Amino acid sequence: MGKLILHKFYTLLIYISKKILFPIQDNIDFLPSTKLQKKDGVNYILRYSNSNVRDFIHQIKFSKNKKYFEYIGKELSHYLPTNTDIFILPVPQTKSRIRERGYDVTHCIVKEIQKHINIQYSHGILINIRKDVQSQIKDREKRITSVADTIKILGDVKGKKFIIIDDVFTTGSTIREIKKIIEERGGEVVDCFCVAH
């Protein structure tokens, strides 16, 4: 009973944020220009500390604004290699998160990237089995340790090269975990890209 009430409350919050607090904007003129930057081995193109970027990220996470995904795909494609032997690998979201939002954020980003460059998409190789509490943890150390053993590999990665794609890079714990399990199975992560840090 408690989980059902919590789920309904969360669904109501998403609705309020979509329709009232952050209604969909069709232009992206409010965003700063993108610039490739790197932190802890992860590339990103926007600074999350900018309030307009935070609003933009909120829109892609909760509103599925097509123009925003088109913009991200185009901007990230400028920095990605067009090497045909590299697979692009999105950080997986949990099934419950996809159900609540109605779409997978990183999947949408990758599909838009593919419209601009010829790169293979490794869909369904990774699965996220964690409970949807990790992104709500504010303490940096707890976030880093909470991601351990939450990503599972479903496909064969041996001898393959990957570029990891995510929407937001906070502590880097998810990307590090993915990199670790891919390398343990004989794959190689050649680079990591996020929209914002």
C-alpha positions as CSV (number, residue, x, y, z in Angstrom):
1,M,0.0,0.0,0.0
2,G,2.8,2.4,0.9
3,K,4.7,1.8,-2.3
4,L,1.5,2.4,-4.3
5,I,1.0,5.8,-2.6
6,L,4.6,6.7,-3.1
7,H,4.4,5.8,-6.8
8,K,1.2,7.9,-7.3
9,F,2.9,10.8,-5.5
10,Y,6.0,10.5,-7.7
11,T,3.8,10.4,-10.8
12,L,1.9,13.5,-9.6
13,L,5.2,15.3,-9.1
14,I,6.4,14.5,-12.6
15,Y,3.1,15.7,-14.0
16,I,3.3,19.0,-12.1
17,S,6.9,19.5,-13.2
18,K,6.0,18.8,-16.9
19,K,2.9,20.9,-17.1
20,I,3.3,23.7,-14.5
21,L,6.8,24.2,-13.3
22,F,8.8,23.4,-16.4
23,P,6.5,23.6,-19.4
24,I,8.1,22.5,-22.7
25,Q,10.0,25.2,-24.5
26,D,10.6,24.8,-28.2
27,N,13.7,26.9,-28.6
28,I,17.2,26.4,-27.2
29,D,18.3,30.0,-27.4
30,F,18.6,30.2,-23.6
31,L,21.5,27.6,-23.6
32,P,25.1,28.6,-23.5
33,S,27.2,27.5,-26.5
34,T,28.6,24.0,-26.1
35,K,32.3,23.4,-25.5
36,L,34.0,20.0,-25.1
37,Q,35.5,19.8,-21.6
38,K,36.8,16.8,-19.6
39,K,36.7,15.8,-15.9
40,D,38.0,12.5,-14.5
41,G,38.2,11.0,-18.0
42,V,34.7,11.9,-19.0
43,N,33.9,14.4,-21.7
44,Y,31.0,16.8,-21.4
45,I,29.6,19.8,-23.4
46,L,27.6,21.8,-20.9
47,R,28.1,23.0,-17.3
48,Y,25.4,21.8,-14.9
49,S,26.1,24.7,-12.6
50,N,24.4,27.0,-15.2
51,S,20.7,27.3,-14.2
52,N,19.6,27.3,-17.9
53,V,21.5,24.0,-18.4
54,R,19.8,22.5,-15.3
55,D,16.4,23.5,-16.7
56,F,17.4,22.0,-20.1
57,I,18.4,18.7,-18.4
58,H,15.2,18.6,-16.5
59,Q,13.3,19.0,-19.8
60,I,15.0,16.0,-21.4
61,K,14.5,13.9,-18.3
62,F,10.8,14.6,-17.9
63,S,9.4,16.1,-21.1
64,K,10.9,14.2,-24.0
65,N,11.2,17.5,-25.9
66,K,12.2,16.3,-29.4
67,K,14.0,19.5,-30.3
68,Y,16.2,19.2,-27.2
69,F,17.2,15.6,-28.1
70,E,17.9,16.7,-31.7
71,Y,20.2,19.5,-30.4
72,I,22.1,17.1,-28.0
73,G,22.5,14.6,-30.8
74,K,23.9,17.1,-33.2
75,E,26.2,18.8,-30.6
76,L,27.7,15.5,-29.3
77,S,28.1,14.1,-32.8
78,H,30.7,16.9,-33.5
79,Y,33.0,15.3,-30.9
80,L,32.5,11.6,-31.5
81,P,34.6,9.5,-33.8
82,T,33.0,8.0,-36.9
83,N,35.0,4.9,-36.6
84,T,32.9,1.9,-37.7
85,D,34.5,-0.6,-35.3
86,I,33.4,1.4,-32.2
87,F,30.0,0.8,-30.5
88,I,28.1,3.6,-28.8
89,L,26.8,2.3,-25.5
90,P,24.2,4.3,-23.5
91,V,24.1,4.1,-19.7
92,P,21.0,2.1,-19.0
93,Q,18.1,3.4,-16.9
94,T,16.1,1.1,-14.7
95,K,12.9,-0.4,-16.0
96,S,10.8,1.4,-13.4
97,R,12.3,4.8,-14.4
98,I,11.6,4.1,-18.1
99,R,8.0,3.1,-17.2
100,E,7.4,6.2,-15.2
101,R,8.8,8.6,-17.8
102,G,7.6,6.7,-20.9
103,Y,11.1,6.7,-22.5
104,D,14.8,6.1,-22.0
105,V,16.8,9.4,-22.0
106,T,20.1,7.9,-23.1
107,H,18.5,5.8,-25.8
108,C,16.9,9.0,-27.2
109,I,20.2,10.8,-27.2
110,V,22.0,7.9,-29.0
111,K,19.3,7.7,-31.7
112,E,19.8,11.4,-32.4
113,I,23.6,11.0,-32.5
114,Q,23.2,8.3,-35.1
115,K,21.3,10.7,-37.4
116,H,24.6,12.7,-37.7
117,I,27.4,10.1,-37.7
118,N,27.9,6.5,-38.8
119,I,28.4,4.7,-35.5
120,Q,27.1,1.4,-34.2
121,Y,24.6,1.3,-31.4
122,S,24.9,-1.5,-28.8
123,H,21.4,-1.6,-27.6
124,G,20.4,-4.0,-24.8
125,I,24.0,-5.1,-23.8
126,L,23.7,-3.5,-20.4
127,I,20.9,-3.6,-17.9
128,N,20.5,-1.5,-14.7
129,I,19.1,-3.5,-11.8
130,R,19.4,-1.0,-9.0
131,K,16.6,0.6,-7.1
132,D,15.8,4.1,-8.2
133,V,17.3,5.8,-5.2
134,Q,20.9,6.3,-6.2
135,S,20.3,9.5,-8.1
136,Q,18.5,11.0,-5.1
137,I,21.5,10.4,-2.8
138,K,23.2,13.7,-2.1
139,D,26.3,12.5,-0.2
140,R,29.1,12.0,-2.7
141,E,30.7,9.0,-1.0
142,K,27.3,7.2,-0.6
143,R,26.6,7.8,-4.3
144,I,29.9,6.3,-5.3
145,T,29.4,3.1,-3.3
146,S,25.7,2.7,-4.0
147,V,26.3,1.9,-7.7
148,A,28.5,-1.2,-7.2
149,D,27.0,-4.4,-8.7
150,T,24.0,-2.6,-10.2
151,I,24.9,-2.9,-13.9
152,K,24.8,-6.3,-15.6
153,I,26.0,-7.3,-19.0
154,L,23.6,-9.3,-21.2
155,G,25.6,-9.5,-24.4
156,D,29.1,-10.4,-25.6
157,V,31.6,-7.5,-25.3
158,K,34.9,-9.5,-25.7
159,G,37.2,-7.7,-28.3
160,K,34.8,-4.9,-28.8
161,K,35.4,-1.1,-28.3
162,F,32.8,1.1,-26.7
163,I,32.0,4.8,-26.1
164,I,29.8,5.3,-23.1
165,I,27.0,8.0,-23.4
166,D,25.1,9.5,-20.4
167,D,23.0,12.6,-19.8
168,V,24.6,13.9,-16.6
169,F,28.0,13.1,-15.0
170,T,28.0,13.8,-11.2
171,T,30.5,11.5,-9.4
172,G,31.3,9.2,-12.4
173,S,30.5,6.1,-10.3
174,T,28.1,4.7,-12.9
175,I,30.5,5.2,-15.8
176,R,33.4,3.7,-13.7
177,E,31.2,0.6,-12.9
178,I,30.3,0.1,-16.6
179,K,33.9,0.5,-17.6
180,K,35.1,-2.0,-15.0
181,I,32.6,-4.7,-16.0
182,I,33.2,-4.3,-19.7
183,E,37.0,-4.6,-19.2
184,E,36.5,-7.6,-17.0
185,R,34.7,-9.3,-19.9
186,G,37.4,-8.5,-22.4
187,G,35.9,-5.3,-23.9
188,E,37.5,-1.8,-24.1
189,V,36.0,1.6,-23.2
190,V,37.8,4.0,-25.5
191,D,35.9,7.2,-24.3
192,C,32.9,8.5,-22.3
193,F,30.7,11.4,-23.2
194,C,27.9,13.2,-21.2
195,V,25.7,16.1,-21.9
196,A,26.5,18.0,-18.7
197,H,28.6,18.0,-15.6
